[in-house]
């Protein structure tokens, strides 16, 4: 996957025609998170857009772990990234690249920049650097090292950094597929440090080298990196390498339009998973944060791949909308296979101290289609199935007992006897049977229905009467009625 420093034609102009930066080769995109904490929803959306564009163009989607912060980059943090991408269903097309392991290659490229005269060694002492910074602030300019124009043979025996020789006039153009043509005045760009005094490469250098060696053609990332695009363009030019196409995505804001923060709720991919959102709902929703296809709100992965073009991403910040996310998640819960939902509900229920046996699995799969209509999340779906998991004998809550007057008890006893011989235990047949019973009793279903639901659910929320009876099954339904009536005798 990695390639060496193949040379492209050097661009002499400081202000190149941005159209020449559009690679004319198979599309390769990448996601390059730092393993220093949670996988943010913004990173997830960036990964999705890279994945969609690669799939749309028949290209490749790659993963690079930017683990140069050795104190914060832990194996656990790397696993968070792997788990987040796996949960989202965004699998890269090759093994991940770890940036830290490529430090020797980064230093090799710095040597090449020095040989080309595109970089220089800066021997300013900390005191000299601070004085230059103060002078630059006072004069309203960027830091300029006096070592920029010294002879390369002038090499005092003291620590140095290596800086990029940024052009002092003209402008650097970034032809961004989202933002449009962005102009950076070179006089406002300092001579970027490429190599620190301890020999470690800096972020902008490592990114350029890794993207080049990974054959990345399109750098699709958050617009907080837009300024870096100018600096990285100059590094590409200094090496004579082809500049990738840039696409800087708008940030995701909270519902109030402010930058997304903890007060807005979940931010990490893992938090959305823990809150009971399905990955397909998240993919659909994230795709709508800054991109869309006409008035289509719900679409499949195949449709998104077919329609997506990074050039169609809007430049304005997107807003997190919980109502829309919940609506989408409810749609996908209603569309999902009951067996799969049972798998997803099992750890949620077990975390609530429900011990599930083989019978419970069968009951869950039977119940889920009958109760999921109003469930916005898996957590709400878990709430909706609790009634079928209760073990007999059920002990009715005090509030429920108050519903069971002598008249209601007698009527439920007669209903129990009417249900027992029912040959058809389907929702429609049971609904008709209960309606016919109410007519014979000369009362509305409201006179006994709430009490019946309370008894069958053991005090837990339950769906309509017919669905509750079907979920429990004949024997369990009759047994729960017997339990309740026997406790009151």
Secondary structure, 3 states (H helix, E strand, C coil): CCCCCCCCCCCCCCCCCHHHHCCCCCCEEEECCCCCCCCEHHHHHHHHHHHHHHHHHCCEEEEEECCCCCCCCCHHHHHHHHHHHHHHCCCCCCCCEEHHHHHHHHHHHHHHHHHHCCEEEECCCHHHHHHHHHHHHHHCCCCCCHHHHCCCCCCCCCCCEEEECCCCCCEEEEEECCCEEEEEEHHHCCCCEEECCCCCECHHHHHHHHHHHCCCCEEEEEHHHHHHHHHHHHHHHHHCCCCCEEEEECCEECCCCCECCHHHCCCEHHHHHHCCCCHHHHHHHHHHCCCCECCECCCCHHHHHHHCCHHHCCCCCEECCHHHHHHHHHHHHHHCCHHHHHHHHHHHHHHCCCCCCHHHHHHHHHHHHHHHHHCCCHHHHHHHHHHHHCCCCCCCCHHHHCCCCHHHHHHHHHHHHHHHCCCCCCHHHHHHHHHHHHHHHCCCHHHCHHHHHHHHHCCCCCCCHHHHHHHHCHHHHHHHHHHHHHHCC
